[in-house]
């Protein structure tokens, strides 16, 4: 069916609408109807009726009368143009449906007074994917209230699809069917934890269909098909990996292509993307040979200034305004691109200072009234720095916090993998990275050992499992998640660190020149094979698992980069 010229990709993206490939709509419609000519089907955000069209075709094929489809096929959408085109498209093939122009969250659930819809045999669709930054104000309040009415409390970070899924299932019969396209972040992000728990409690059987390739032309997000039925709760899911939507025709929910997984009671389900052998190997290794990064010390946030462009100062700006060093704190510049090796040294800080990077943090004493400071503060007020939220709640607004220099930096936003970098320059840092402060009883050699030896396949796989995947392939780890990173035991680290002592300089040069896979292979050989005693097969399996999750997160960029080497 055609898309109106006025409905351009940018406008669809703004409201989170991405039109579903026919192969996916047909597959989900077949599951939803389940050869029942009397089934009632609801698409809560029907768009241009791709799902309703497929469902009507399945119903007629099962024996339903075309002239009664408006009693069986229901759709809701907030866009009048989409609803009008839906009616036209359905009518062009002799189908009909009951369509409503409404914000779906304005429709009372079936257990509430005033519900205009009957109970449904199946819910089908592709909810709008609107991130929490755009899902704001009244829309967010209504969606969270609808989810809470079904007993699910969502955080303010939840994207729009989460509440819509839960509200939609309130129209579902107790033993009804669910067939929806959802973002793959269902498995990986923290805010989806209540949704994951709810799925396990609500349905008797849940199947997850994962795609190796991106399925939506205008979107960079990976998707998962959630196919569920019944009620009463379940302990395990069926995971069905496929290459592309064209492979769905040959997919059988209870066949050799699927395997059963029992996800964790709490936390992310990123490990469901691995084979059961890889999952078992990872669990076995971390149970037998690993501790956590948090056992070495505390992970902490960097300084939040509210306006880095003003508070993070270059040497040129310092000289221009006559600011003196007692009014400043030395910092690693904002961002982490300059952290290429295993340590950040005094020499590296000096080179960045001379290159014009922001290596100073403004932090005068509260009673500082020098002319140079007044001049610089006047400059800040002229550009409105004092109006920034963090500045407004700080007294005085011009004195941001300064975190004491940590032992190591942790690059919590990354594409390949998060890294630890030893802070030999002993400088402070901003919130573009985290800091790791080692416990007093941790051997000092760990400050040198951890940056190199955490570049191993077990720790890197842990980062993919415990971290959060964001658009564009970015992996993010907050302090709590970073603290869970599996790290081989201190005795193994010490043995491997000693064995690699003479190779360290060469390995650091390889990191700085982008040959990080060679470094991983060498560290795996010394740390995992020799120190931990893992077999070559076990190490290869763990390395392949980390690569699998990294490739999925980065949308094929890993394979493309490797092909271009």
Secondary structure as a PSIPRED ss2 file (coil, helix, strand):
# PSIPRED VFORMAT (PSIPRED V4.0)

   1 X C   1.000  0.000  0.000
   2 X C   1.000  0.000  0.000
   3 X C   1.000  0.000  0.000
   4 X C   1.000  0.000  0.000
   5 X C   1.000  0.000  0.000
   6 X C   1.000  0.000  0.000
   7 X C   1.000  0.000  0.000
   8 X C   1.000  0.000  0.000
   9 X H   0.000  1.000  0.000
  10 X H   0.000  1.000  0.000
  11 X H   0.000  1.000  0.000
  12 X H   0.000  1.000  0.000
  13 X H   0.000  1.000  0.000
  14 X H   0.000  1.000  0.000
  15 X C   1.000  0.000  0.000
  16 X C   1.000  0.000  0.000
  17 X C   1.000  0.000  0.000
  18 X C   1.000  0.000  0.000
  19 X C   1.000  0.000  0.000
  20 X C   1.000  0.000  0.000
  21 X C   1.000  0.000  0.000
  22 X H   0.000  1.000  0.000
  23 X H   0.000  1.000  0.000
  24 X H   0.000  1.000  0.000
  25 X H   0.000  1.000  0.000
  26 X H   0.000  1.000  0.000
  27 X H   0.000  1.000  0.000
  28 X H   0.000  1.000  0.000
  29 X H   0.000  1.000  0.000
  30 X H   0.000  1.000  0.000
  31 X H   0.000  1.000  0.000
  32 X H   0.000  1.000  0.000
  33 X H   0.000  1.000  0.000
  34 X C   1.000  0.000  0.000
  35 X C   1.000  0.000  0.000
  36 X C   1.000  0.000  0.000
  37 X C   1.000  0.000  0.000
  38 X C   1.000  0.000  0.000
  39 X C   1.000  0.000  0.000
  40 X C   1.000  0.000  0.000
  41 X E   0.000  0.000  1.000
  42 X E   0.000  0.000  1.000
  43 X E   0.000  0.000  1.000
  44 X C   1.000  0.000  0.000
  45 X C   1.000  0.000  0.000
  46 X C   1.000  0.000  0.000
  47 X C   1.000  0.000  0.000
  48 X C   1.000  0.000  0.000
  49 X C   1.000  0.000  0.000
  50 X H   0.000  1.000  0.000
  51 X H   0.000  1.000  0.000
  52 X H   0.000  1.000  0.000
  53 X H   0.000  1.000  0.000
  54 X H   0.000  1.000  0.000
  55 X H   0.000  1.000  0.000
  56 X H   0.000  1.000  0.000
  57 X H   0.000  1.000  0.000
  58 X H   0.000  1.000  0.000
  59 X H   0.000  1.000  0.000
  60 X H   0.000  1.000  0.000
  61 X H   0.000  1.000  0.000
  62 X H   0.000  1.000  0.000
  63 X C   1.000  0.000  0.000
  64 X C   1.000  0.000  0.000
  65 X C   1.000  0.000  0.000
  66 X H   0.000  1.000  0.000
  67 X H   0.000  1.000  0.000
  68 X H   0.000  1.000  0.000
  69 X H   0.000  1.000  0.000
  70 X H   0.000  1.000  0.000
  71 X H   0.000  1.000  0.000
  72 X C   1.000  0.000  0.000
  73 X E   0.000  0.000  1.000
  74 X E   0.000  0.000  1.000
  75 X E   0.000  0.000  1.000
  76 X E   0.000  0.000  1.000
  77 X E   0.000  0.000  1.000
  78 X C   1.000  0.000  0.000
  79 X C   1.000  0.000  0.000
  80 X H   0.000  1.000  0.000
  81 X H   0.000  1.000  0.000
  82 X H   0.000  1.000  0.000
  83 X H   0.000  1.000  0.000
  84 X H   0.000  1.000  0.000
  85 X H   0.000  1.000  0.000
  86 X H   0.000  1.000  0.000
  87 X H   0.000  1.000  0.000
  88 X H   0.000  1.000  0.000
  89 X H   0.000  1.000  0.000
  90 X H   0.000  1.000  0.000
  91 X H   0.000  1.000  0.000
  92 X C   1.000  0.000  0.000
  93 X C   1.000  0.000  0.000
  94 X C   1.000  0.000  0.000
  95 X C   1.000  0.000  0.000
  96 X C   1.000  0.000  0.000
  97 X C   1.000  0.000  0.000
  98 X E   0.000  0.000  1.000
  99 X E   0.000  0.000  1.000
 100 X E   0.000  0.000  1.000
 101 X E   0.000  0.000  1.000
 102 X C   1.000  0.000  0.000
 103 X C   1.000  0.000  0.000
 104 X H   0.000  1.000  0.000
 105 X H   0.000  1.000  0.000
 106 X H   0.000  1.000  0.000
 107 X C   1.000  0.000  0.000
 108 X C   1.000  0.000  0.000
 109 X C   1.000  0.000  0.000
 110 X C   1.000  0.000  0.000
 111 X C   1.000  0.000  0.000
 112 X C   1.000  0.000  0.000
 113 X C   1.000  0.000  0.000
 114 X C   1.000  0.000  0.000
 115 X C   1.000  0.000  0.000
 116 X C   1.000  0.000  0.000
 117 X C   1.000  0.000  0.000
 118 X C   1.000  0.000  0.000
 119 X C   1.000  0.000  0.000
 120 X E   0.000  0.000  1.000
 121 X E   0.000  0.000  1.000
 122 X E   0.000  0.000  1.000
 123 X E   0.000  0.000  1.000
 124 X E   0.000  0.000  1.000
 125 X E   0.000  0.000  1.000
 126 X E   0.000  0.000  1.000
 127 X C   1.000  0.000  0.000
 128 X C   1.000  0.000  0.000
 129 X C   1.000  0.000  0.000
 130 X C   1.000  0.000  0.000
 131 X C   1.000  0.000  0.000
 132 X C   1.000  0.000  0.000
 133 X C   1.000  0.000  0.000
 134 X C   1.000  0.000  0.000
 135 X C   1.000  0.000  0.000
 136 X C   1.000  0.000  0.000
 137 X H   0.000  1.000  0.000
 138 X H   0.000  1.000  0.000
 139 X H   0.000  1.000  0.000
 140 X H   0.000  1.000  0.000
 141 X H   0.000  1.000  0.000
 142 X H   0.000  1.000  0.000
 143 X H   0.000  1.000  0.000
 144 X H   0.000  1.000  0.000
 145 X H   0.000  1.000  0.000
 146 X H   0.000  1.000  0.000
 147 X H   0.000  1.000  0.000
 148 X H   0.000  1.000  0.000
 149 X H   0.000  1.000  0.000
 150 X C   1.000  0.000  0.000
 151 X C   1.000  0.000  0.000
 152 X C   1.000  0.000  0.000
 153 X C   1.000  0.000  0.000
 154 X C   1.000  0.000  0.000
 155 X C   1.000  0.000  0.000
 156 X C   1.000  0.000  0.000
 157 X C   1.000  0.000  0.000
 158 X C   1.000  0.000  0.000
 159 X C   1.000  0.000  0.000
 160 X H   0.000  1.000  0.000
 161 X H   0.000  1.000  0.000
 162 X H   0.000  1.000  0.000
 163 X H   0.000  1.000  0.000
 164 X H   0.000  1.000  0.000
 165 X H   0.000  1.000  0.000
 166 X H   0.000  1.000  0.000
 167 X H   0.000  1.000  0.000
 168 X H   0.000  1.000  0.000
 169 X H   0.000  1.000  0.000
 170 X H   0.000  1.000  0.000
 171 X H   0.000  1.000  0.000
 172 X E   0.000  0.000  1.000
 173 X E   0.000  0.000  1.000
 174 X E   0.000  0.000  1.000
 175 X E   0.000  0.000  1.000
 176 X E   0.000  0.000  1.000
 177 X E   0.000  0.000  1.000
 178 X E   0.000  0.000  1.000
 179 X E   0.000  0.000  1.000
 180 X E   0.000  0.000  1.000
 181 X E   0.000  0.000  1.000
 182 X E   0.000  0.000  1.000
 183 X E   0.000  0.000  1.000
 184 X H   0.000  1.000  0.000
 185 X H   0.000  1.000  0.000
 186 X H   0.000  1.000  0.000
 187 X H   0.000  1.000  0.000
 188 X C   1.000  0.000  0.000
 189 X C   1.000  0.000  0.000
 190 X H   0.000  1.000  0.000
 191 X H   0.000  1.000  0.000
 192 X H   0.000  1.000  0.000
 193 X H   0.000  1.000  0.000
 194 X H   0.000  1.000  0.000
 195 X H   0.000  1.000  0.000
 196 X H   0.000  1.000  0.000
 197 X H   0.000  1.000  0.000
 198 X H   0.000  1.000  0.000
 199 X H   0.000  1.000  0.000
 200 X H   0.000  1.000  0.000
 201 X H   0.000  1.000  0.000
 202 X H   0.000  1.000  0.000
 203 X C   1.000  0.000  0.000
 204 X C   1.000  0.000  0.000
 205 X E   0.000  0.000  1.000
 206 X E   0.000  0.000  1.000
 207 X E   0.000  0.000  1.000
 208 X E   0.000  0.000  1.000
 209 X E   0.000  0.000  1.000
 210 X E   0.000  0.000  1.000
 211 X E   0.000  0.000  1.000
 212 X C   1.000  0.000  0.000
 213 X C   1.000  0.000  0.000
 214 X C   1.000  0.000  0.000
 215 X C   1.000  0.000  0.000
 216 X C   1.000  0.000  0.000
 217 X C   1.000  0.000  0.000
 218 X C   1.000  0.000  0.000
 219 X C   1.000  0.000  0.000
 220 X C   1.000  0.000  0.000
 221 X C   1.000  0.000  0.000
 222 X C   1.000  0.000  0.000
 223 X E   0.000  0.000  1.000
 224 X E   0.000  0.000  1.000
 225 X E   0.000  0.000  1.000
 226 X E   0.000  0.000  1.000
 227 X E   0.000  0.000  1.000
 228 X E   0.000  0.000  1.000
 229 X E   0.000  0.000  1.000
 230 X C   1.000  0.000  0.000
 231 X C   1.000  0.000  0.000
 232 X C   1.000  0.000  0.000
 233 X C   1.000  0.000  0.000
 234 X C   1.000  0.000  0.000
 235 X C   1.000  0.000  0.000
 236 X C   1.000  0.000  0.000
 237 X E   0.000  0.000  1.000
 238 X E   0.000  0.000  1.000
 239 X E   0.000  0.000  1.000
 240 X E   0.000  0.000  1.000
 241 X E   0.000  0.000  1.000
 242 X E   0.000  0.000  1.000
 243 X C   1.000  0.000  0.000
 244 X C   1.000  0.000  0.000
 245 X H   0.000  1.000  0.000
 246 X H   0.000  1.000  0.000
 247 X H   0.000  1.000  0.000
 248 X H   0.000  1.000  0.000
 249 X H   0.000  1.000  0.000
 250 X H   0.000  1.000  0.000
 251 X C   1.000  0.000  0.000
 252 X C   1.000  0.000  0.000
 253 X C   1.000  0.000  0.000
 254 X C   1.000  0.000  0.000
 255 X C   1.000  0.000  0.000
 256 X C   1.000  0.000  0.000
 257 X C   1.000  0.000  0.000
 258 X E   0.000  0.000  1.000
 259 X E   0.000  0.000  1.000
 260 X E   0.000  0.000  1.000
 261 X E   0.000  0.000  1.000
 262 X C   1.000  0.000  0.000
 263 X C   1.000  0.000  0.000
 264 X C   1.000  0.000  0.000
 265 X C   1.000  0.000  0.000
 266 X C   1.000  0.000  0.000
 267 X C   1.000  0.000  0.000
 268 X C   1.000  0.000  0.000
 269 X C   1.000  0.000  0.000
 270 X H   0.000  1.000  0.000
 271 X H   0.000  1.000  0.000
 272 X H   0.000  1.000  0.000
 273 X H   0.000  1.000  0.000
 274 X C   1.000  0.000  0.000
 275 X C   1.000  0.000  0.000
 276 X H   0.000  1.000  0.000
 277 X H   0.000  1.000  0.000
 278 X H   0.000  1.000  0.000
 279 X H   0.000  1.000  0.000
 280 X H   0.000  1.000  0.000
 281 X H   0.000  1.000  0.000
 282 X H   0.000  1.000  0.000
 283 X H   0.000  1.000  0.000
 284 X H   0.000  1.000  0.000
 285 X H   0.000  1.000  0.000
 286 X H   0.000  1.000  0.000
 287 X H   0.000  1.000  0.000
 288 X H   0.000  1.000  0.000
 289 X H   0.000  1.000  0.000
 290 X E   0.000  0.000  1.000
 291 X E   0.000  0.000  1.000
 292 X E   0.000  0.000  1.000
 293 X H   0.000  1.000  0.000
 294 X H   0.000  1.000  0.000
 295 X H   0.000  1.000  0.000
 296 X C   1.000  0.000  0.000
 297 X E   0.000  0.000  1.000
 298 X E   0.000  0.000  1.000
 299 X E   0.000  0.000  1.000
 300 X E   0.000  0.000  1.000
 301 X E   0.000  0.000  1.000
 302 X C   1.000  0.000  0.000
 303 X E   0.000  0.000  1.000
 304 X C   1.000  0.000  0.000
 305 X C   1.000  0.000  0.000
 306 X C   1.000  0.000  0.000
 307 X C   1.000  0.000  0.000
 308 X H   0.000  1.000  0.000
 309 X H   0.000  1.000  0.000
 310 X H   0.000  1.000  0.000
 311 X H   0.000  1.000  0.000
 312 X E   0.000  0.000  1.000
 313 X E   0.000  0.000  1.000
 314 X E   0.000  0.000  1.000
 315 X H   0.000  1.000  0.000
 316 X H   0.000  1.000  0.000
 317 X H   0.000  1.000  0.000
 318 X H   0.000  1.000  0.000
 319 X H   0.000  1.000  0.000
 320 X H   0.000  1.000  0.000
 321 X H   0.000  1.000  0.000
 322 X C   1.000  0.000  0.000
 323 X C   1.000  0.000  0.000
 324 X C   1.000  0.000  0.000
 325 X H   0.000  1.000  0.000
 326 X H   0.000  1.000  0.000
 327 X H   0.000  1.000  0.000
 328 X E   0.000  0.000  1.000
 329 X E   0.000  0.000  1.000
 330 X E   0.000  0.000  1.000
 331 X E   0.000  0.000  1.000
 332 X C   1.000  0.000  0.000
 333 X C   1.000  0.000  0.000
 334 X C   1.000  0.000  0.000
 335 X C   1.000  0.000  0.000
 336 X C   1.000  0.000  0.000
 337 X C   1.000  0.000  0.000
 338 X C   1.000  0.000  0.000
 339 X C   1.000  0.000  0.000
 340 X C   1.000  0.000  0.000
 341 X C   1.000  0.000  0.000
 342 X C   1.000  0.000  0.000
 343 X E   0.000  0.000  1.000
 344 X C   1.000  0.000  0.000
 345 X C   1.000  0.000  0.000
 346 X H   0.000  1.000  0.000
 347 X H   0.000  1.000  0.000
 348 X H   0.000  1.000  0.000
 349 X H   0.000  1.000  0.000
 350 X H   0.000  1.000  0.000
 351 X H   0.000  1.000  0.000
 352 X H   0.000  1.000  0.000
 353 X H   0.000  1.000  0.000
 354 X H   0.000  1.000  0.000
 355 X C   1.000  0.000  0.000
 356 X C   1.000  0.000  0.000
 357 X C   1.000  0.000  0.000
 358 X E   0.000  0.000  1.000
 359 X E   0.000  0.000  1.000
 360 X E   0.000  0.000  1.000
 361 X E   0.000  0.000  1.000
 362 X E   0.000  0.000  1.000
 363 X C   1.000  0.000  0.000
 364 X C   1.000  0.000  0.000
 365 X C   1.000  0.000  0.000
 366 X C   1.000  0.000  0.000
 367 X C   1.000  0.000  0.000
 368 X C   1.000  0.000  0.000
 369 X C   1.000  0.000  0.000
 370 X C   1.000  0.000  0.000
 371 X H   0.000  1.000  0.000
 372 X H   0.000  1.000  0.000
 373 X H   0.000  1.000  0.000
 374 X H   0.000  1.000  0.000
 375 X H   0.000  1.000  0.000
 376 X H   0.000  1.000  0.000
 377 X H   0.000  1.000  0.000
 378 X H   0.000  1.000  0.000
 379 X H   0.000  1.000  0.000
 380 X H   0.000  1.000  0.000
 381 X H   0.000  1.000  0.000
 382 X H   0.000  1.000  0.000
 383 X C   1.000  0.000  0.000
 384 X C   1.000  0.000  0.000
 385 X H   0.000  1.000  0.000
 386 X H   0.000  1.000  0.000
 387 X H   0.000  1.000  0.000
 388 X C   1.000  0.000  0.000
 389 X H   0.000  1.000  0.000
 390 X H   0.000  1.000  0.000
 391 X H   0.000  1.000  0.000
 392 X H   0.000  1.000  0.000
 393 X C   1.000  0.000  0.000
 394 X C   1.000  0.000  0.000
 395 X C   1.000  0.000  0.000
 396 X C   1.000  0.000  0.000
 397 X C   1.000  0.000  0.000
 398 X C   1.000  0.000  0.000
 399 X C   1.000  0.000  0.000
 400 X C   1.000  0.000  0.000
 401 X C   1.000  0.000  0.000
 402 X C   1.000  0.000  0.000
 403 X C   1.000  0.000  0.000
 404 X C   1.000  0.000  0.000
 405 X C   1.000  0.000  0.000
 406 X C   1.000  0.000  0.000
 407 X C   1.000  0.000  0.000
 408 X E   0.000  0.000  1.000
 409 X E   0.000  0.000  1.000
 410 X E   0.000  0.000  1.000
 411 X C   1.000  0.000  0.000
 412 X C   1.000  0.000  0.000
 413 X E   0.000  0.000  1.000
 414 X E   0.000  0.000  1.000
 415 X C   1.000  0.000  0.000
 416 X C   1.000  0.000  0.000
 417 X C   1.000  0.000  0.000
 418 X C   1.000  0.000  0.000
 419 X C   1.000  0.000  0.000
 420 X E   0.000  0.000  1.000
 421 X E   0.000  0.000  1.000
 422 X E   0.000  0.000  1.000
 423 X C   1.000  0.000  0.000
 424 X C   1.000  0.000  0.000
 425 X C   1.000  0.000  0.000
 426 X C   1.000  0.000  0.000
 427 X C   1.000  0.000  0.000
 428 X E   0.000  0.000  1.000
 429 X C   1.000  0.000  0.000
 430 X E   0.000  0.000  1.000
 431 X C   1.000  0.000  0.000
 432 X C   1.000  0.000  0.000
 433 X C   1.000  0.000  0.000
 434 X E   0.000  0.000  1.000
 435 X E   0.000  0.000  1.000
 436 X E   0.000  0.000  1.000
 437 X E   0.000  0.000  1.000
 438 X E   0.000  0.000  1.000
 439 X C   1.000  0.000  0.000
 440 X C   1.000  0.000  0.000
 441 X C   1.000  0.000  0.000
 442 X C   1.000  0.000  0.000
 443 X C   1.000  0.000  0.000
 444 X C   1.000  0.000  0.000
 445 X H   0.000  1.000  0.000
 446 X H   0.000  1.000  0.000
 447 X H   0.000  1.000  0.000
 448 X H   0.000  1.000  0.000
 449 X H   0.000  1.000  0.000
 450 X H   0.000  1.000  0.000
 451 X H   0.000  1.000  0.000
 452 X H   0.000  1.000  0.000
 453 X H   0.000  1.000  0.000
 454 X C   1.000  0.000  0.000
 455 X C   1.000  0.000  0.000
 456 X C   1.000  0.000  0.000
 457 X H   0.000  1.000  0.000
 458 X H   0.000  1.000  0.000
 459 X H   0.000  1.000  0.000
 460 X H   0.000  1.000  0.000
 461 X H   0.000  1.000  0.000
 462 X H   0.000  1.000  0.000
 463 X H   0.000  1.000  0.000
 464 X H   0.000  1.000  0.000
 465 X H   0.000  1.000  0.000
 466 X H   0.000  1.000  0.000
 467 X C   1.000  0.000  0.000
 468 X E   0.000  0.000  1.000
 469 X E   0.000  0.000  1.000
 470 X E   0.000  0.000  1.000
 471 X H   0.000  1.000  0.000
 472 X H   0.000  1.000  0.000
 473 X H   0.000  1.000  0.000
 474 X E   0.000  0.000  1.000
 475 X E   0.000  0.000  1.000
 476 X E   0.000  0.000  1.000
 477 X C   1.000  0.000  0.000
 478 X C   1.000  0.000  0.000
 479 X H   0.000  1.000  0.000
 480 X H   0.000  1.000  0.000
 481 X H   0.000  1.000  0.000
 482 X H   0.000  1.000  0.000
 483 X H   0.000  1.000  0.000
 484 X C   1.000  0.000  0.000
 485 X C   1.000  0.000  0.000
 486 X E   0.000  0.000  1.000
 487 X E   0.000  0.000  1.000
 488 X E   0.000  0.000  1.000
 489 X C   1.000  0.000  0.000
 490 X H   0.000  1.000  0.000
 491 X H   0.000  1.000  0.000
 492 X H   0.000  1.000  0.000
 493 X H   0.000  1.000  0.000
 494 X H   0.000  1.000  0.000
 495 X H   0.000  1.000  0.000
 496 X H   0.000  1.000  0.000
 497 X H   0.000  1.000  0.000
 498 X H   0.000  1.000  0.000
 499 X H   0.000  1.000  0.000
 500 X C   1.000  0.000  0.000
 501 X H   0.000  1.000  0.000
 502 X H   0.000  1.000  0.000
 503 X H   0.000  1.000  0.000
 504 X H   0.000  1.000  0.000
 505 X H   0.000  1.000  0.000
 506 X H   0.000  1.000  0.000
 507 X H   0.000  1.000  0.000
 508 X H   0.000  1.000  0.000
 509 X H   0.000  1.000  0.000
 510 X H   0.000  1.000  0.000
 511 X H   0.000  1.000  0.000
 512 X H   0.000  1.000  0.000
 513 X C   1.000  0.000  0.000
 514 X C   1.000  0.000  0.000
 515 X C   1.000  0.000  0.000
 516 X H   0.000  1.000  0.000
 517 X H   0.000  1.000  0.000
 518 X H   0.000  1.000  0.000
 519 X H   0.000  1.000  0.000
 520 X H   0.000  1.000  0.000
 521 X H   0.000  1.000  0.000
 522 X H   0.000  1.000  0.000
 523 X H   0.000  1.000  0.000
 524 X H   0.000  1.000  0.000
 525 X H   0.000  1.000  0.000
 526 X H   0.000  1.000  0.000
 527 X H   0.000  1.000  0.000
 528 X H   0.000  1.000  0.000
 529 X H   0.000  1.000  0.000
 530 X H   0.000  1.000  0.000
 531 X H   0.000  1.000  0.000
 532 X C   1.000  0.000  0.000
 533 X C   1.000  0.000  0.000
 534 X C   1.000  0.000  0.000
 535 X C   1.000  0.000  0.000
 536 X H   0.000  1.000  0.000
 537 X H   0.000  1.000  0.000
 538 X H   0.000  1.000  0.000
 539 X H   0.000  1.000  0.000
 540 X H   0.000  1.000  0.000
 541 X H   0.000  1.000  0.000
 542 X H   0.000  1.000  0.000
 543 X H   0.000  1.000  0.000
 544 X H   0.000  1.000  0.000
 545 X H   0.000  1.000  0.000
 546 X H   0.000  1.000  0.000
 547 X H   0.000  1.000  0.000
 548 X H   0.000  1.000  0.000
 549 X H   0.000  1.000  0.000
 550 X H   0.000  1.000  0.000
 551 X H   0.000  1.000  0.000
 552 X H   0.000  1.000  0.000
 553 X H   0.000  1.000  0.000
 554 X H   0.000  1.000  0.000
 555 X C   1.000  0.000  0.000
 556 X C   1.000  0.000  0.000
 557 X H   0.000  1.000  0.000
 558 X H   0.000  1.000  0.000
 559 X H   0.000  1.000  0.000
 560 X H   0.000  1.000  0.000
 561 X H   0.000  1.000  0.000
 562 X H   0.000  1.000  0.000
 563 X H   0.000  1.000  0.000
 564 X C   1.000  0.000  0.000
 565 X C   1.000  0.000  0.000
